[in-house]
Amino acid sequence: MAYYRSVGSIPPKRHTQHRTPDGGLYSEELMGEEGFSSDSSLLYHRGIPSAVVDAAPWEPADQSLSENRPLLPRHLRLHDLFPGEDWKGADVVTGRRLVLGNGDVRISYVAAGEAGPLYRNAIGDECVYVESGAATVETVFGALPARQGDYVILPRATTHRWLPQGEEPLRGYVIEANSHIAPPPRYLSRYGQLLEHAPYCERDLHGPTEPLLVDGTDVEVLVKHRGSARSSGGGVTGTRYVVPTHPFDVVGWDGHLYPYTFNVADFEPITGRVHQPPPVHQVFQGQNFVICNFVPRKVDYHPLAVPVPYYHANVDSDEVMFYCGGDYEARKGSGIGQGSISLHPGGHSHGPQPGAVERSLGAQYFDELAVMVDTFRPLELGEGGRACEDPAYAWSWAGRGPRR
């Protein structure tokens, strides 16, 4: 995290006695990245954070992947994965459906109406983009309100649960890393402060403000972790623990590592006289992937500018675009709409749909909202991606399908 926070009751000096009102000792836990060599926080528990009284295997939803073969651009209609009122019986953790993935990142989609289980991801950080709806995300660090347009960043091994709010489904676009997720280094000073040229700053990041204390005994926690690469889960498996006291027993914590939210409306777009490349839209990154967002903005203002993207060959990356608001000019006529994903794989040139360039000339503003993930290793299709594909998309530039 880019800055220090302190919440609740902590001792004046780290690794010293911190006593309860009745004279006992709180349990100090260091939660840190990269061993002891990167960002961390110290948490003070009423119970013992390592205590368990039972454990059993838990299998997450289908994590299998299949090749993008033949190599094609793909259009996936994510809203089709939860038709009608199917969302009412789903929660954000066990209800998510894997859409795309590789060894660095897995992208899932969920529409949920049920409170979720206590859960932590021991493989990597999670970034959940809230497409619509609202929720409270309870964590060992405290509670976070989440609303439409929020990115919810959950560091690896953060115990948490999702509680949807309201009568509408909570729709989430889930990006699970095999690493940590953070702002791009070019936006940060050598000490970690967001710089003046960054499209957002620390004021836009919202972490927990007070402890969340919950009583309970013999509480279940689901943990997703690494498994055998030979298994049907493709190296992903899980364990169901029973812990003697509730994990939300932290009276205070401080440090630079904690969950937080960032709303896409607080991203200040970087524009220019001619079309700007995708890195100007970057918001976060992990190992071998980046996250960008395309927000409503003034577009290129050179008198001869072409506002929509030029055709480009993805030499080093697969490009995934999730369309979640407004009207995306470059994709008109392709069948893509709200809740769609386009996958444009490395080795395949792509760009605007036929007629989009001419229609865009003279435009001064684009009202579009999309979240993009670029990966630097090929993506494969998950169960959810295979279930909601539009088979006509690959032929939309040519205007006709394959010869058989």
C-alpha positions in Angstrom: 0.0 0.0 0.0 1.1 3.5 -0.7 0.6 4.9 2.9 0.5 4.0 6.5 -2.8 3.5 8.5 -3.5 2.8 12.1 -6.9 1.5 13.3 -8.1 0.7 16.8 -5.9 -0.2 19.8 -2.2 -0.9 19.3 0.8 -0.6 21.7 3.2 2.3 21.5 6.0 0.1 20.1 5.8 -2.9 17.9 6.6 -6.4 19.3 5.9 -5.3 22.8 3.3 -6.4 25.3 -0.3 -5.3 24.5 -2.6 -6.3 27.3 -6.4 -6.8 27.5 -8.5 -5.0 30.0 -8.4 -8.0 32.3 -4.6 -8.2 32.1 -4.1 -10.9 29.5 -2.1 -10.5 26.3 -3.4 -9.9 22.8 -1.8 -12.1 20.1 0.3 -10.1 17.7 0.3 -11.3 14.1 2.5 -10.0 11.3 0.8 -10.1 7.9 3.5 -9.4 5.3 4.4 -9.7 1.7 7.5 -11.3 0.2 8.6 -12.9 3.5 9.7 -10.0 5.7 10.9 -7.8 2.8 7.9 -5.8 1.6 4.7 -4.2 2.9 3.1 -5.5 6.1 0.7 -4.8 8.9 0.6 -5.9 12.5 -2.7 -7.1 13.9 -3.7 -7.7 17.5 -6.1 -10.6 18.1 -8.1 -11.5 21.2 -7.6 -15.2 20.2 -4.7 -17.2 18.7 -4.8 -16.6 14.9 -3.1 -20.0 14.1 -5.5 -22.1 16.1 -7.7 -24.7 14.2 -9.8 -27.5 15.6 -10.7 -29.3 12.3 -9.8 -29.3 8.7 -11.2 -31.0 5.6 -10.8 -30.7 1.8 -12.9 -28.1 0.0 -13.2 -28.0 -3.7 -13.8 -24.6 -5.3 -16.1 -24.3 -8.3 -14.8 -25.8 -11.6 -11.3 -24.4 -12.1 -10.5 -26.3 -15.3 -9.2 -24.4 -18.3 -9.1 -25.3 -22.0 -7.0 -23.9 -24.8 -8.2 -21.0 -27.1 -7.9 -23.3 -30.1 -8.4 -22.6 -32.9 -6.9 -19.2 -31.9 -9.8 -16.8 -32.2 -11.1 -13.5 -30.8 -13.9 -14.3 -28.5 -17.1 -12.5 -27.2 -18.5 -13.8 -23.9 -21.9 -12.6 -22.6 -21.4 -12.8 -18.9 -24.9 -11.8 -17.9 -26.1 -15.1 -19.5 -24.3 -17.0 -16.7 -26.9 -15.9 -14.2 -30.3 -15.8 -16.0 -33.5 -14.8 -14.3 -33.3 -14.9 -10.5 -30.4 -17.5 -10.4 -28.4 -14.9 -8.6 -30.6 -15.1 -5.5 -29.1 -18.4 -4.4 -25.5 -17.5 -5.2 -22.7 -15.9 -3.0 -19.6 -14.0 -4.2 -17.2 -16.8 -3.3 -18.8 -20.2 -4.1 -21.0 -18.8 -6.9 -18.3 -17.2 -9.0 -17.8 -18.9 -12.4 -14.4 -19.0 -14.0 -14.3 -17.3 -17.4 -10.6 -17.0 -18.4 -7.3 -17.8 -16.8 -3.6 -18.8 -17.0 -0.9 -19.3 -14.5 -0.8 -15.6 -13.5 -4.4 -14.6 -13.3 -7.9 -16.0 -13.2 -11.0 -14.0 -14.2 -14.4 -14.9 -12.9 -17.9 -13.5 -12.9 -20.6 -13.6 -10.3 -24.1 -12.3 -9.6 -25.0 -12.8 -5.9 -27.7 -12.2 -3.5 -26.7 -14.4 -0.5 -24.2 -13.6 2.3 -20.9 -15.4 1.6 -18.8 -17.7 3.8 -15.7 -16.6 5.6 -13.0 -17.0 3.0 -9.4 -16.2 2.2 -7.4 -16.7 -1.0 -3.9 -18.0 -0.2 -2.8 -18.0 -3.8 -2.8 -14.2 -4.5 -4.5 -10.9 -4.2 -8.1 -10.4 -5.4 -9.4 -7.4 -7.2 -13.2 -7.4 -7.5 -14.8 -4.8 -9.7 -18.4 -4.1 -8.6 -20.4 -3.8 -11.9 -23.7 -3.1 -10.1 -25.3 -3.5 -6.7 -23.8 -2.9 -3.3 -22.2 -4.9 -0.4 -20.5 -4.7 2.9 -17.2 -6.5 2.8 -16.3 -7.6 6.3 -12.6 -8.3 6.8 -10.2 -9.1 9.6 -9.1 -5.4 9.3 -12.6 -4.0 9.5 -15.6 -3.5 7.2 -15.6 -1.9 3.8 -18.7 -0.5 2.1 -18.6 -1.4 -1.6 -20.8 0.3 -4.3 -21.1 0.3 -8.1 -17.9 1.2 -9.8 -15.7 0.2 -6.8 -12.6 -1.9 -7.2 -12.2 -3.9 -4.0 -8.6 -4.9 -3.4 -8.1 -7.8 -1.0 -4.5 -8.7 -0.1 -3.6 -12.4 -0.2 -4.7 -14.4 2.8 -7.1 -11.7 4.1 -10.0 -13.4 5.8 -13.2 -11.8 4.6 -16.9 -12.3 3.6 -19.2 -10.5 1.2 -22.7 -9.4 2.4 -24.8 -8.1 -0.6 -27.1 -5.2 0.3 -30.4 -4.2 -1.3 -32.9 -5.9 -3.6 -30.7 -6.1 -6.7 -28.0 -8.6 -7.5 -24.4 -7.8 -6.6 -22.6 -8.2 -9.9 -18.8 -8.7 -9.6 -16.0 -9.1 -12.1 -13.4 -11.0 -10.1 -9.6 -10.8 -11.0 -7.6 -13.3 -8.9 -3.9 -12.9 -9.1 -1.1 -15.4 -8.5 0.8 -12.4 -7.1 0.1 -9.1 -5.5 -1.9 -6.3 -7.1 -0.7 -2.7 -6.7 -0.5 0.7 -8.5 1.9 0.9 -11.4 5.5 1.7 -10.2 5.7 4.7 -12.6 3.0 6.4 -10.6 4.9 6.0 -7.3 7.8 7.8 -5.7 10.7 5.8 -4.5 9.1 5.9 -1.0 5.6 4.7 -2.3 3.7 8.0 -2.6 1.4 8.5 -5.6 3.0 11.2 -7.7 1.4 14.3 -9.3 1.1 12.7 -12.8 -0.8 9.7 -11.4 -4.5 9.5 -12.4 -5.5 9.1 -8.7 -4.1 9.7 -5.3 -4.2 8.4 -1.7 -7.4 10.4 -1.0 -9.2 8.2 -3.5 -8.3 5.0 -1.6 -10.6 4.0 1.2 -9.6 1.5 3.9 -11.3 0.2 7.1 -11.7 2.9 9.7 -12.5 0.9 12.8 -12.1 -2.6 14.1 -14.8 -5.2 13.4 -15.2 -7.4 16.5 -17.4 -10.5 16.1 -17.9 -13.2 18.7 -18.2 -16.9 17.9 -16.8 -20.4 18.4 -16.1 -23.2 16.0 -16.3 -21.0 13.0 -15.8 -22.3 9.4 -13.3 -20.6 7.0 -12.8 -21.6 3.4 -9.3 -21.2 2.1 -8.3 -21.4 -1.6 -4.7 -22.5 -2.1 -2.3 -24.2 -4.5 -2.8 -27.8 -5.3 -1.3 -30.3 -7.7 -0.9 -29.1 -11.3 -2.1 -32.6 -12.4 -5.4 -32.2 -10.6 -8.7 -31.3 -12.4 -8.5 -27.9 -10.7 -5.4 -27.0 -12.6 -3.3 -26.3 -9.5 -6.1 -24.8 -7.5 -7.7 -26.5 -4.5 -9.1 -25.6 -1.1 -9.4 -26.5 2.6 -12.4 -26.0 5.0 -11.0 -25.1 8.4 -12.9 -24.9 11.7 -11.3 -22.3 14.0 -12.1 -22.1 17.8 -12.8 -18.3 17.8 -14.1 -16.0 15.2 -11.4 -14.6 12.9 -12.8 -11.1 13.3 -11.3 -10.6 16.7 -8.7 -7.9 15.9 -8.8 -5.0 18.3 -6.3 -2.9 16.3 -3.8 -2.9 13.6 -1.3 -0.7 11.8 0.8 -0.8 8.7 0.8 -0.5 4.9 -1.0 -3.7 3.9 -4.8 -3.8 4.1 -7.9 -4.1 1.9 -9.3 -0.9 0.3 -11.7 0.3 -2.3 -11.1 2.7 -5.2 -14.0 3.9 -7.3 -13.6 4.2 -11.1 -15.3 7.6 -11.0 -12.2 8.9 -9.2 -9.8 7.9 -12.0 -8.8 11.1 -13.9 -8.3 10.2 -17.6 -5.1 11.1 -19.4 -5.9 12.5 -22.9 -3.9 14.0 -25.8 -4.2 15.6 -29.2 -4.0 12.2 -30.9 -5.1 8.7 -29.7 -3.4 7.6 -26.5 -2.1 4.0 -26.1 -3.7 1.7 -23.5 -1.0 2.3 -20.8 -2.4 5.7 -20.0 -5.6 3.9 -18.8 -3.7 1.7 -16.4 -4.9 1.6 -12.8 -3.3 -1.6 -11.2 -0.9 -4.4 -12.1 0.2 -7.8 -10.9 2.8 -10.3 -12.1 2.5 -10.6 -15.9 -0.7 -8.7 -16.2 -2.1 -5.1 -16.0 -5.6 -3.7 -15.2 -6.8 -0.6 -17.1 -10.0 1.3 -17.1 -11.5 3.2 -20.0 -13.7 6.0 -18.5 -15.9 8.8 -19.9 -13.5 11.4 -21.2 -12.7 14.1 -23.7 -11.1 12.5 -26.7 -8.3 13.4 -29.1 -8.4 17.0 -30.2 -6.1 17.3 -33.1 -8.2 18.5 -36.1 -7.4 15.3 -38.0 -7.6 12.9 -35.1 -9.1 9.5 -35.3 -10.6 9.0 -31.8 -11.2 5.2 -31.9 -8.2 2.8 -31.6 -6.1 2.0 -34.6 -5.8 -1.7 -35.6 -3.1 -3.4 -33.5 -1.5 -6.8 -33.3 -1.2 -8.2 -29.8 2.4 -9.4 -30.1 3.1 -10.0 -26.4 -0.3 -10.1 -24.7 -3.9 -11.2 -24.6 -6.3 -8.4 -24.2 -9.6 -8.8 -22.2 -12.1 -6.0 -22.2 -15.1 -6.0 -19.9 -17.8 -3.6 -21.0 -19.7 -2.3 -18.0 -21.1 1.1 -18.8 -21.8 3.7 -21.5 -21.5 3.0 -25.2 -18.2 1.7 -26.5 -17.7 3.3 -29.9 -15.1 0.9 -31.4 -17.3 -2.2 -30.9 -20.6 -1.0 -32.4 -22.0 -3.6 -34.8 -20.2 -6.5 -33.2 -23.0 -7.8 -30.8 -21.1 -6.6 -27.8 -23.2 -4.9 -25.0 -23.3 -4.3 -21.3 -21.8 -7.3 -19.4 -19.8 -8.5 -22.4 -16.2 -9.6 -22.5 -14.0 -9.4 -25.6 -10.9 -11.6 -25.7 -8.4 -10.5 -28.4 -5.5 -13.0 -28.2 -1.8 -12.5 -28.9 -1.1 -13.4 -32.5 -4.4 -11.9 -33.8 -4.6 -8.3 -35.0 -7.8 -6.5 -33.9 -9.3 -3.0 -33.9 -12.5 -1.1 -34.6 -15.5 -2.8 -36.2 -16.2 -1.8 -39.8 -17.6 1.7 -40.0 -16.5 2.7 -36.5 -13.6 4.9 -37.7 -15.8 7.0 -40.0 -18.5 7.4 -37.3 -16.0 8.6 -34.7 -14.5 11.4 -36.8 -15.2 14.8 -35.1 -16.2 13.2 -31.8 -15.2 15.3 -28.8 -16.3 13.0 -25.9 -16.8 9.3 -25.4 -19.3 8.0 -22.8 -17.8 4.6 -22.2 -16.8 2.5 -19.3 -14.7 -0.7 -19.6 -12.2 -2.6 -17.4 -9.3 -4.1 -19.4 -6.9 -6.9 -18.3 -3.9 -7.5 -20.5 -1.9 -10.6 -19.8 1.6 -11.6 -21.0 0.9 -15.3 -21.2 -1.9 -16.8 -23.2 -5.4 -17.1 -21.6 -7.5 -20.2 -21.7 -11.2 -20.6 -21.4 -12.9 -21.6 -18.1 -16.2 -23.3 -17.6 -18.0 -20.0 -17.5 -16.4 -18.6 -20.7 -17.3 -21.8 -22.6 -20.9 -21.5 -21.4 -21.6 -17.9 -22.6 -19.7 -17.5 -25.9 -21.2 -15.7 -28.9 -19.9 -17.9 -31.7 -20.4 -15.3 -34.4 -18.0 -12.7 -33.0 -14.8 -13.9 -34.7 -16.3 -13.3 -38.1 -17.8 -9.8 -37.4 -15.0 -7.9 -39.2 -15.4 -9.9 -42.4 -19.2 -9.9 -42.3 -19.5 -13.6 -43.0 -18.7 -16.9 -41.4 -16.3 -19.7 -42.2 -16.5 -21.9 -45.3 -17.3 -25.5 -44.4 
